Amino acid sequence: MVNDGVKRAYAEKSKKIPNKTNKEYQNTQFRFRSGAALDQFTTDELAHFAAKAMIPAKLVFDTALETVALFHQHWQAESVHLPLRQSVIEAVERHRTIVPIAAPG
């Protein structure tokens, strides 16, 4: 049986962990300006994030392009070695083609 001190400590710690009903979580979620459609995640969306964060758009664009290039490189080399369900692999492949900033090119 768990004593009351442990229950209280767990309850206090649980309050600090963001969850989907917690306001803190809702405020930190990654949100698209134009909605949740991945096919609309373009450089315009990145420019919006940069402006909102008050950082240079070029920094955001360069970082996004580098991240996408590295993802493609590592996904190509490692995806066959990862313990992923076929449905997950198919979802990643589908997203690679519909997310404008991630489309191979």
C-alpha positions as CSV (number, residue, x, y, z in Angstrom):
1,M,0.0,0.0,0.0
2,V,1.4,3.4,-0.9
3,N,1.5,6.0,1.9
4,D,-0.1,9.4,1.7
5,G,3.3,11.2,1.3
6,V,4.1,9.3,-1.8
7,K,0.6,9.9,-3.2
8,R,0.9,13.6,-2.6
9,A,4.4,13.8,-4.2
10,Y,3.1,11.9,-7.2
11,A,0.1,14.2,-7.5
12,E,2.3,17.3,-7.4
13,K,4.7,16.0,-10.0
14,S,1.8,15.0,-12.2
15,K,0.5,18.5,-12.2
16,K,3.7,19.7,-13.8
17,I,3.6,17.2,-16.7
18,P,1.8,18.8,-19.6
19,N,-1.2,16.8,-21.0
20,K,-3.7,17.5,-23.7
21,T,-6.2,19.0,-21.3
22,N,-3.6,21.1,-19.5
23,K,-3.4,24.8,-20.6
24,E,0.4,24.7,-20.5
25,Y,0.4,21.9,-23.1
26,Q,-2.1,23.7,-25.3
27,N,0.0,26.8,-25.3
28,T,3.2,25.0,-26.3
29,Q,1.7,22.8,-29.0
30,F,3.2,23.2,-32.5
31,R,0.4,24.9,-34.4
32,F,0.1,25.7,-38.1
33,R,-1.2,29.2,-38.9
34,S,-3.4,27.9,-41.6
35,G,-4.7,24.7,-39.9
36,A,-3.3,21.2,-39.4
37,A,-3.0,20.3,-43.1
38,L,0.5,19.0,-43.7
39,D,0.3,19.7,-47.4
40,Q,0.1,23.4,-46.5
41,F,3.3,23.5,-44.5
42,T,5.3,25.8,-46.8
43,T,8.0,28.4,-46.5
44,D,5.3,30.9,-45.9
45,E,4.4,29.0,-42.7
46,L,8.1,29.0,-41.7
47,A,8.2,32.8,-42.4
48,H,5.2,33.2,-40.1
49,F,7.0,31.2,-37.3
50,A,10.1,33.2,-37.7
51,A,8.2,36.5,-37.5
52,K,6.3,35.3,-34.4
53,A,9.6,34.2,-32.8
54,M,11.3,37.4,-33.9
55,I,14.2,35.6,-35.5
56,P,15.6,36.0,-39.0
57,A,13.6,34.1,-41.6
58,K,16.8,33.1,-43.4
59,L,17.9,31.3,-40.2
60,V,14.7,29.4,-40.1
61,F,14.7,28.5,-43.8
62,D,18.3,27.4,-43.7
63,T,17.7,25.3,-40.6
64,A,14.6,23.7,-42.2
65,L,16.4,22.9,-45.4
66,E,19.3,21.4,-43.6
67,T,17.0,19.4,-41.3
68,V,15.1,18.0,-44.3
69,A,18.2,17.1,-46.2
70,L,19.7,15.3,-43.2
71,F,16.4,13.5,-42.6
72,H,16.2,12.3,-46.2
73,Q,19.9,11.2,-46.1
74,H,19.4,9.2,-42.8
75,W,16.0,7.9,-43.7
76,Q,17.3,6.5,-47.0
77,A,20.2,4.8,-45.2
78,E,18.6,3.7,-42.0
79,S,14.8,3.2,-42.5
80,V,15.3,-0.5,-43.5
81,H,17.2,-1.1,-40.2
82,L,14.7,0.5,-37.9
83,P,12.2,-1.7,-36.0
84,L,9.1,0.0,-37.6
85,R,5.8,-1.4,-38.7
86,Q,5.2,-1.2,-42.4
87,S,2.3,1.2,-41.8
88,V,4.7,3.6,-40.1
89,I,7.2,3.4,-43.0
90,E,4.4,4.0,-45.4
91,A,3.1,7.0,-43.5
92,V,6.6,8.6,-43.4
93,E,7.0,8.0,-47.2
94,R,3.6,9.6,-47.8
95,H,4.5,12.6,-45.7
96,R,7.8,13.0,-47.5
97,T,5.8,13.6,-50.7
98,I,3.0,15.8,-49.4
99,V,4.8,18.2,-47.0
100,P,6.1,20.9,-49.4
101,I,9.2,21.6,-47.4
102,A,10.1,17.9,-47.1
103,A,9.5,16.9,-50.7
104,P,12.7,15.4,-52.1
105,G,14.3,17.6,-54.7
